[in-house]
Amino acid sequence: MKIIKFFFIKIIKIYQIGISPWIGNNCRYIPTCSNYMILSLKRYQFFKAIFRGTIRIIKCNPWGPSVYGPKKFTE
């Protein structure tokens, strides 16, 4: 599973470097959804991390809440 997690983290980093700058800084959450997914992958088992990240992305819409949650993840 470590290889799969590593692969997903690299895909997210490619998104952050290559795609995210073109979209703009529109995230309602701190940490951003992509950073949240990376932190989840580092902290939780693979399927739980994917589930948590997916729920976070689904909540990210114009009518969703703005959340500041840096205390959830400590490294």
C-alpha positions in Angstrom: 0.0 0.0 0.0 2.9 2.4 0.5 3.6 2.3 -3.2 0.0 3.2 -4.0 0.1 6.1 -1.4 3.3 7.3 -2.8 1.8 7.3 -6.4 -1.3 9.2 -5.2 0.8 11.8 -3.4 2.9 12.3 -6.5 -0.2 12.7 -8.7 -1.5 15.4 -6.2 1.8 17.2 -6.2 1.7 17.3 -10.1 -1.8 18.8 -9.8 -0.6 21.4 -7.3 2.4 22.4 -9.5 0.9 22.0 -13.0 -2.9 22.6 -12.8 -3.7 24.5 -9.6 -1.9 27.7 -10.6 -4.0 28.0 -13.8 -7.2 27.5 -11.8 -6.4 30.1 -9.2 -6.5 30.3 -5.4 -10.2 29.6 -4.8 -10.1 27.1 -1.9 -12.5 27.7 1.0 -10.5 25.5 3.3 -7.2 25.7 5.2 -5.4 23.4 4.5 -6.4 23.2 0.9 -8.2 20.1 -0.3 -5.1 18.8 -2.1 -2.9 19.3 1.0 -5.6 17.7 3.1 -5.6 14.6 0.8 -1.8 14.4 1.1 -1.9 14.7 4.9 -4.7 12.1 5.0 -2.7 9.7 2.9 0.3 10.1 5.3 -1.8 9.7 8.4 -4.5 7.1 7.7 -4.9 3.8 5.9 -5.4 4.2 2.1 -9.2 3.7 1.9 -9.9 5.9 4.9 -7.7 8.6 3.4 -9.4 8.5 0.0 -12.8 8.6 1.7 -11.9 11.6 3.9 -10.4 13.4 0.9 -13.4 12.7 -1.3 -15.8 14.0 1.4 -13.8 17.1 1.7 -13.8 17.7 -2.1 -17.6 17.1 -2.2 -18.1 19.7 0.6 -16.1 22.3 -1.4 -18.8 24.2 -3.2 -20.0 27.8 -3.1 -22.7 27.1 -0.5 -20.4 25.0 1.7 -18.8 26.2 5.0 -15.4 27.8 5.3 -13.3 25.8 7.7 -9.9 26.5 9.3 -8.6 23.3 10.7 -4.8 23.1 11.1 -5.0 21.3 14.5 -6.4 18.1 12.9 -3.0 17.2 11.4 0.2 17.6 13.2 3.5 16.3 11.8 
